Amino acid sequence: MTFDSRAIPRRQPRFQITTDITVSGIDKEGHYFSTSGQVLNGSTEGMGILLDRELFPFTSLVISVPRDHRTFQIQSEVRHVTPSGKGQNLVGVRFRKTTLI
């Protein structure tokens, strides 16, 4: 049995969900971006997002989720980035604050 000391344990179980979102922040090269992404799973504390950006852990992101003629904006922090092929990364984020606009 192997143990990865870099793994961040989850406090809440994740559930499968697929929805399109918009993600804004600063990428690994220091450039501001606002791009579409896809949520793959979520919990009450965070979510896994498929993005075409390279990000550093602990980077701040704003996630915009459209719902019923309104948009939820979620301030979040990157917890891990895992390459998933085809120029995309699975980005695990932890929620900080949610706003309804």
N, C-alpha and C positions, 0 to 999 in steps of 0.2 A: 504494500500500500504506500502511495506517495502523498505528500502533503505540500501544497503550494502556500508558502508563507505570505505571498503577495495577495492572495485572495481576500476579498472583503466579505465577511459573513453578512447574510441578509437577516434583518430583524423580522420582516414580514414575507410571507410566501408571494411569489409572482403569479399572475394569471395571464392567460393568453388573450391578447387584444390586438387588432390590426386597424389602424386609422392613420390618415394622412395629417401631417402637421407642418408648421413652419418653425424653423429653428434659427435664432440669431445669436451672434457672439463674435469672439476673436479666435481665429484658427491658429494652428501651430506656427505659421509664418508671420503672425502678427497683423493679419488683415481682417477687417470687419467683414462679416458675411451674413446674409439672410437667405436661407435655402429651404427647399422642401425636404422632408424626411418622413419616415414611416415608423410608427410605434409598433413594436413586436410583442411586448409584454409590459405589465405594470403591477404596481402594488400601491398601498397607501403612502409609501415613502419615496417611490421613484419609478423609473421605467427604463426599458431597453429600446433604443432608437437606432434605426439603420440610416446612416448619413454618408455622404460622399466627401466628407471633410476629415482632415487629420487634426486632432485636438490633444492638448495636454490634460492630464488629470488635474482636478481642482479648478479648471476653467469655468467661469460663470457663463450660463446660457439662458436665453429667454425662449421658452417654448410657447407657441400660440396654437391653440386648439379651437377650431370653429365649431360652435354648437348653437342650433336654434337661433339664428340671426344675431348671435353674440359671439364673443371670442374670450376664451379663458387664456390668460397669460400666466405662465408658471416660471418663476425664477428658479433655476436649478444649478447644480454643480456636477461637473463630470467626475465620476468615480473610477471608471476604467474605459479603455478603448481596445477593442479586439478586431484586427483585420478580418473581414469576412469574404474577401475576393471581389473581383470586378470593380476595384477602386472604391469599395465601400467599407465602412467600419461599423461594428456594433458598439454603440456608445451607451454605457450605463450611467444614468444620472440620478441624483438624489434631489428631491424637492426642497426648496427653501421657503417660497411664498407664492400664493396663488391670488390673481386678481381677475375680476370679471369686468370686461369692457364692452 
